[in-house]
Amino acid sequence: MASTSKKAKQHEEYPTDWDLDYYRADHESEEHWQMRRRFMEMHKDKFPEERLVCLAAVFTNMEFMGCRYPAETMRLVAELSKEVVKDYRKSRESKLKRTFVAASEAAEARVKARSGGGSGQQNNNSSKKSRIYNNPASQISNNLFDGLKYGKFILIISGGRNCLRASALRNNMSYEETEMDAPNSRKKMCVYLNGELVASACEENLKLAKFQAFKNALEELQKNCYSIKANPLADSIKINKTNNQVVCGVSKQQVDNADDKKLDASNKGYKMMKSMGWAGGGLGSKTQGREEPVGYLLKNNRAGLGNAACKLDRKYFWQILKNYVDSEDIRELQFEPTFTKEERAMLHEIAGKLGLKSSSTGKNEERRLVISKKNYTNEQILNEVLLKKNPSYVDKYFVQVPESKARYYPEHVEQLELAI
């Protein structure tokens, strides 16, 4: 009885309110994802989030690709996946049974297809396939990763020493650091990605070995993978309240930094946009775009912008955030300290209901609320920056390409530094 209560207590220590769907990869098939999702769903209360995501990746790698891991890890995953695998194989059996048709029916279907008399569904499937194969965006997306040593692994440059592990989680890959004894009382540390050795280091003590192995792995991955780093000086939309009216503007300053750091010629995003032919001013072939196109946020009825009849209530704030969600704008919304505590709380709640992220910074009279859209996928960021050269993404993210892709994207070869 005591052991049972102890086990339950241990389970309660792990939060279960995290979003499973955040870990779905763009390239992952529906079948593989449902298996991995089911695995995580069944054991959400038994492991920390980071550990469970790793185990789920190991599980699908073992099940679908025949990957091998240390015996202890494989035994644990096999035990945890019993029910998942049983359900999966049962569903596969039923799918196979449903696909068997009489030979006469199959022959009739072939004759109809040749004579152009096939069903509408067949024609739809055909046109759908045609759209997929003729979609240049999907082909380019795949080409980005052609010939890369670590496939679709993308390095996220942030978080200090946790950078590699967090990047592996985001890419749904397993990450391991293994220590071992070396000759002359030295210590050796090895770094593995999806069971493949990335780098190692041998030093006089474990601390040095860990640090050097991490540095070696970081260097190896930056040479052979895409790296992404958020621009801390990217544009944000500053929203103020004055005389009971809401006013919007664009800020090129960090929320938590009092210094006036403008997006000038020293900024990488500025340099990249310049290299693409941008000469300042509005965007577009005739610079017809506005430099600060944020008025759309305040459009909430047919009365027009700045109408005195607008009341700053829940309905008004809901409409501002709904306009933001419906737009293609990826800049953060920064609500200044001119908003009351009650108004910030209301905005927090509305943001959550609309699927937005919200957080507060500063204390007392300097308290600000920052609202942003949820994280974009790594591949989406690469497509927007490298292929579409979307200025909004170029301003928000720095990208470093692998050495083998440098000739295609020479403006993205500068190494992104990680603070460790």
N, C-alpha and C positions, 0 to 999 in steps of 0.2 A: 504494500500500500504506500509506504514511504517512498519507494523508488518510483512508483507511478506518478505521485504528486511532484517529485523532483523533476521527472521527465517533462511533465506538463509545464512546470515553471520554466524549464529551459526553452521550451517551444515559445512561451510567451515573450521571451527576450528578443525574438526576431520579428521586426515589423513586417506586416503583410499587405500594407496599403500602397506598395510600389506598383508601377504600371508594367505589366508583362509585355504589352505590345510595343513598348519603347525599344525592345531588343530584337525586333524583327528586321532582318536584312533585306535590302531591295532585291537582291538576286535570288533570295531563298524561295523555293517552290512552296505552294500551299500545303502539300503533303508533309514536307520536312518541317515546316513551321508549326503545323498543328501537333506533330509528335513532340517537338521541343517545348512548345507552349504547354502541352498536357503534362509533361515531365515537371516543369517548373511549378505549374498549378498544384500538382499533387503534393509537392514537398516545400511549398512556400514558407510554412511555419517551422520547418526543421533546420533551415540553414540561413546564414546571412545572405543578402541579395547577391553580392559579388561572387561568393562561393557557389551558390546554386546556379547562376548563369554559366559559370565555368563547367560545372558538372553536366549541365544540359548540352553544352557544346560538345563535350567529350562523348556523351551518350549518342548524339546524332552522327558524330564522326565514326563511332564504332559500328553503329547500326547500318549506315548507308555507304560508308567508304572503307570499312574494314580496318580502320586505324587501330594501332596498339599503343597502350600506355603502361605505366608501372602496374604490376599485378594487383597491388592493394587498391589502386584507383579503379581498375577494371572490375574487381569484385564488388566494390561499393556501388558503382554505376549499374552493374548487372542486377544487384539486389533491389536498387531503387526503381529500376525500369521494368520490373516484371509485369505489373499491371498494364503499363503503357503499351508494351510490346504485344501483350495478349490481346488488348482491345484493337490494336492496329492490324494484327494478322487476321483477326476475325472480320474486320471491315474489308480487308483485301479479298478474303474468300468470297464475301457477298458480292463485291464488285466484279470479280471474275465470273461468277455464276450468271450475273446479269448480262454479260457481254456475249455469251454463247447464243448464236442464232442458227436457224436451219440453213442448210446449204442452198436450198431453193430461194430463200429470202435474200441471202447474200448475193446470189447470182442476179436476181431481179434488181437489186439495188445498184449493182455494177452497170447493168444495161441502161437503167434510168440515168445514171451519171454520165455515161458516154453519149447518150442521145440528148443530153441537156435537160432531161425531165426530172432531175433530182429534186429533193425536197427543199423548201426554203431554208431549213436549218442547215443543210449541207452547203448551200450557197453562202449563207451567212458565215459559216465556219471558214469557207474558202476565202471570202473577202477579208475576214478577220486576220487570217494568216498572212494574206497579202499585205495588210496594213502593218503588221508587225515587222515583216521582213523588209518592207520598203520604208520603214520609219528611220530616217537618218540619225535621229537623236539616240535611238537604242543601239544602232551600229557603232556610233562614235563613242558611246558610253563604254561598250565592250573594248573598243580599240585603246582606250586610255590605259587598260591594264594588260594589254598583250605583251607577253615576254617578261613580265615582272616576276622576280624570284619568289616573292611572298604573296603573289596573287592580288587579291583585292584588299589586303591589309592597308589601312590608312592611319597614319600617326597623328594624334591630336597633341599639339605642343602646349601643354598646360599641366598644372598640378604637381610640378617638381618630380620627385622620385616615383610618384604614383602614375606618371605619364604612360609608361608602357603597359602596365596592368589595366589601366582605365581604357586605353586605346583598344586593347585586346577584347575587353568586354563590349565596347561599342561595335566592334567588328564581329562579335559572336565567335571569337576564337579563344582557345585555352592558353593560359600564360603560366609558366612555372619557373621558379628559381630553385636550383638544387645545389646544395653544398656538399663538399666531400673533402676528405683529408688528402694532402699532397706530400711528396717527399720533403724531408728536412723540416718537419713540423709546420709546414705551410698549409694554407687553406685555399681550396679551389671552389669557385662559384660558376655555375652554368645557367644560362638563360634560354628557355625553350618557348617557341611559339607554335601551337598546334602539334606538339610533340617533336618539332624540328629544332635542332640546336641553332641558335642565332649567334651567340657569342659566349665567351668564357674569360675568366681571369684567375690568376694564381698569385696570391700575395702572402705576406707574413702573418696576417691575421684575418679573421672573417669579415670584419668591418671594411677593411681596405679592399678585400676580394669582391664584396658585394658592390661597393661603389664603382670599382673599375669595370666589373662585368656589366653593370648598368650603362656606364659611359660607352663601352665597346658596342653594346647592343643598340644603343641610341644612334651611334654613328653608322652602324651597319644598316639599320632600318631607314635612316634618312637618306642614305645613298641609293637604296633599292625600293623605296616606297614613296608615295605622296605624303606630304606633311601639311597640316592645316593649323593655323594659329589665329585666334580672334584678335582683331585690331582694337586695342583699348581706347583709341581715339576716334573710333567710328562715329558717324553722325547719330544723334538721338533727337527725338522730337520733344522739345521742352514745352510743357503745358502749364500756364499760369492762370490764376484767377484774380481778376482785378475789377472792382466796382460791380461785383456780381455777374461778370462776364468772363468767358473762357477765351484765352488768347494762346495761339500756337506759334512756335518758331523752331528753327533748327539749331541745335547746339553741337559743336565739335569738341566738347569738353567732357572729360570723365566725370561721372556722377559723384564719385567719392574723392575727387581731387580739386582743390580750390584754385590751382594754377590755371592760367588761361592758355591751354595747349591747343593751338589752332591746327587744322589740317593744311599744312603748308608744304613747301618743296622738300622738306626733310622727311615727310611721311611716305611710307612705302605705297600706300593706296593712291596717294597723289601722283607718285612717279609712274605707277602702272597705268593710271588713267591718261597721263600725259603721253606715255609711249604708245597708247592706242589712238592718239590723235586728238584727245580732248584738250581744248584751249581755255577752259574756264567757262563760266556762265551756264546757261541752261543746256540740258542734254538734247540730243536729236540732231538730224542732218542739218537743220537750219537753226540750231540752238533754240528751238521753240519751247522746249521743256522749261518749267519753272525750277529755280534752284531750291526753292523751299515749298514744294507742292503738298501742303498739309491741310489746306482748307477743307478738304473732303471730310475730315474728321467731324467738323462742326455742322455738316449738312444733315439736319434731322427732320425737316418738314419742308413744305412748299413755300414757307415764308421767306426763305433765303438765309444767308449767313448774317450773324450779328443782329438778328431781329430782337427787339426789346422784349417781345412776348415770350422768349425762351425762358423756361424756369429750370434752375439747376437742381433737379430732383433725380430720383432713381431712373426714371424713364430717359432723361436727357443723357446721363452718364452711360446707361446701357447702349444708347444709340451711338455714342462716340466710340465705344469699344467694339460694337458690332460693325461699324464702318471700317474700323481698323482690321478686323478679322476678314472682312470681305475684300479688302484691298490687297495689292501685291507688295505693299510697303513692308520691309523687314526691319526697319529701324525701331529702336526701343522707344516707348512712351515714358517720359520722365515727368511725373506730376510734382510740381514744386511745393515748398512748405506753405504756400498761400492756401492750400486746401486743408480743411479741418480734419481732425482725427476721425470724426464720424464719416466724413466723405471718403477718406482713404480706406476705411474699413468697408464701406459700401463698394468701392472700386475693386478691392481685393476679392470680395464675394462674387461680383459680376464677372471679373476676370476668370475665376475658377470655373464658373458655369459655362463660359464661352471657350474653355480649353486653352486659356492663356496662362503664362507664368507671371507671377507677381512677387515682388520682394521690396522691403523697406530698408533705407539706409539713413544714417545720421541720427541725431538725438534731439529730443525736445523740439525747439523751434526750427531746427534744421532738418527735420524729418522729411524725407522724400519717398515717393512710391515709384518704382520702376516696373513697367508692364511690358512684356515682350511675347512674341510668338514662340511656340515650342521649337526645340532643336530641329534643324534641317538635317537630312541624312548627309553623310560624308560625300556620297557620290553626287548628290544634288548640288552641293557646294562646288565640287570640282567641275561639274558640267557648266554651272553658271559663271564661274570665274575663268576657266580655261577655254571653254568652247563658245559660250555665248558672250563672254566678256561683259557681263551685266554689271554696270557701274555700281549698283547698290551692293552687290556681293563683293566686288573688288574693294569697295570702301570698308566693308565689314570684316573680310577675311584675307589673311595672307596665305599664299600657297607656295610650297616648294616642291618642285617635281623631282622624280628620281633621275639619276645621272643619265640613264639610257633614254630619257625623254627630253633632255635639255635642248637638243637641237630643234625640237618642235615648239618649245615654249621658253625661249631664251630670257624672257622678262621675268621668269619665275624660278631662277636657279639660285638666288641668294639664300644662304642658309638661315633658317629660323632658329633663334636661340631659345633655349629653355633655362629658366632660373632654377638651379638645384643647390 
